[in-house]
Amino acid sequence: MKTSLAVALLVASFAATSVTHHTSCRSPHIIFIIVDDMGWNDVSFHGSDQIPTPNIDALAYHGVILNQHYVQAICTPSRAALMTSRYPVRIGMQGVPIYAAEPRGLPEGKILPQYLKELGYVTRAVGKWHLGYHRKELTPTFRGFDSHFGYWNGFVGYYDYILQAGNLNGYDLRRNMSTAWDLSGRYATDVFTEEAERLIADHDARKPLFLYLAHLAMHAGNPARLLEAPQEYVSRFSYISDPNRRVYAGAMAKLDESVGRVVTALERRGMLENSVIVFSSDNGAPTIGEYPNWGSNYPFRGLKETLWEGGVRVASLVWSPLLQNTPRVSHQLMHITDWLPTLYSAACGDVSSLPRDLDGVDQWEALVKGSVSRRTELLLNADEASETAAVRVGDWKLVIGTLQNGSLDGFFGASGREDAARMPPYDPEAVASSPCGRAVSRAVSAATPADAMLRLRRDATVSCASNSSTPRCVPRSSYEACLFNLREDPCEQEGVVAGSQPLLKDFLLERLVALRTPWVRQADLLLQNSLADPARFNNTWSPWTDCLWDYTDSFCNHV
C-alpha cells in the first residue's frame, strides 16, 4: 500500500460511531479476572497444546475472544489505566512499577469501583493491588472497594506471602487493613479463589456485584523460589522437558481450575445468567530478566516491559449471556482503558455523564453486537525516563527507542511445540466437560460443538513466518524508530526504519504527541528503605508514612 493512500485511509477511519444509551437495563454482576504476567501462548485457545486450559477455553468458546486487546507493558501502569480509564502518561504513572519501599501511589480521583458504587454495586477486591499503600488512603478500601483480601505490593511468595525487597523482608497478606497471618503456608491461587467463592456465596444476589479478582499467578515470587505450584499439578506435565516451564504449567493448571471454581460459584448462586466475566493478563510474560517466569509470548516479539506485541498485546476474553452472535473471535481494537466506560455502560450507566477527558471508549455495544470497534488508535506508552514510546493507528505501529541496549528486542520463550511428540492432542471434549464448560453452556442454553471450538481456535491463533531469526528493524537508540504494518507483519519481524517513509512517520508521530497530551512527568524514584522497613511494623509491609509521626494511631500499634 502506498504511504499516501495509507494515511488517507487512516484519517478516514477516525469518524466515530454513535453511542446508543440504554432504555431498559438490569445491572449485571461483573467479574474481572486479571492475571499477572501471563503470556499470549499460555492459554490453549491460542493454539498451543502444551498447557491445556479447558475452563478458560470454555469461556472463550462461548463468548468473545479479544484478539486485538492491548495493555501497558508492566504491572502498575496497566492497573492504573484500568482503574482510571486514562493513559498512564496523564497521571505520571507511565514508568516503572511501584516498589515496596517507595512513597508513591495512584493519584487522587474517582476510579472504577467508585463509579460502579454510584450505580448500586457492591465492590470487592481480591488479590494484588500494586497501586500504592504508603498511606492508608491509597489502599483498596479507601478507593471504592467495600472489602479487600490480598496484598498491596507487586508480588509475594506463593506460600509464605513474604516480599523480599533488597535487604528488607516482610509479610504482605491483608484482610482489609488487618494482617492475615493465619493463611501462611497455603497456596496463593487457592486462597484467593476460596475468598472469591466465599464472597459470591455470601452476596445478596439482588444487588449487582463487582468482583475484581487479581491473581498473583503467573508472576514470579521471591528469588529463592521464583515460581511455585503444588507438585501434583506440576507432575501432570511430565512431557514438558524444561523443568521451569513444567512448574509454570502446573501454576497455569491451578489458575485454570480457579476460573472454573469461580464460574461454578456464580452458577450455584443463580448469578451466572446475569453476569459479565472478563479475563485478561496485565502484560506479557517476562520469559527472561530479573524475575523470569518462563511464560511464552510466542509468536510475538518482545516480552514484559517492552512495547513490542509480546509485551502489550495479551490473551483476553469476555463472556456473558448478554452478548450476541457468540461465540466469535473479535479483531476489534481495544485497550485496557476502555473497560471503565465499557463496564459502566454494561452496568446501565449513562456514559455521557463520565468525565470527558477519559482515554477509554465505550465498547459495550461493539462487544454485544460484534459491530465495528469505536477505537481506531491507541497510545502504547510514552516514557520520558526510558526514552521509549509507541503508538498504533489502524494497522500501523510506530516504535521509538529500545530497552537494555536492545537485549529485549528479539523473540523469547517456548513455542509450545518443543515436546510435540509427547504431548497429548488438544481435546475439545475436556473443554466441554470442564466445570466452566458445563456451567456456561447451561447459562446460555447452548453448548459450542467441538468442530466450532476448533474453528475458533484456528481463528484465534496468530501465525507468522519463523520467529527465530533476528528482527529486521531494531531501534538502536531513542533517536531511532521502526514502522510496522501489523496486518501484514503481526510479529514485527520485518518493519522498516521510520525515516524511510517520512510522510507516514510524521503522521504517526503527530498522533503519538496528540494522544500523550496533556502529559504529567513521572516522579523521580525515591526509596525510603529505613522508614518502610517491615521490622518496624511487626514484620509486615505497612503504610509507613501514616506512622512516622502519629504512634497513637490504632493501626500503627496493631499491624
Buried (B, 14 or more C-beta within 10 A) or exposed (E): EEBEEBBEEBEEEEEEEEBEEBEEEEBBBBBBBBBBBBBBBBBBBBBBBBBBBBBBBBBBBBBBBBBBBBBBBBBBBBBBBBBBBBBBBBBBBBBBBBBBBBBBBBBEEBBBBBBBBBBEBBBBBBBBBBBBBBBBBBBBBEBBBBBBBBBBBBBBBBBBBBBBBEEBBBBBBBBBBEBBEEBEEBBBBBBBBBBBBBBBEEBEEEEBBBBBBBBBBBBBBBEEEBBBBBEEBBEBBEBBEBEBBBBBBBBBBBBBBBBBBBBBBBBEBEBBBBBBBBBBBBBBBBBBBEBBBBBBBBBBBBBBBBBBBBBBBBBBBBBBBBBEEBBBBBBBBBBBBBBBBBBBBBBBBEBEEBEEEBBBBBBBBBBBEBBEBBBBBBBBBBBBEBBBBBBBBBBBBBBBBBBEEBEBBBBBBBBBBBBEEEBEEBBBEBBBEBBBBBBBBEBBEEBBEBEEBEBBBEBBBBEBEEBEEEBEBBBEEBEBBBBBBBEEBBBBBBBBBBEEBEEBBEBBBEBBBEBBEEBBEBEEEEBBBEBBBBEBBBBBBBBBBBBEEEEEEEBBEEB
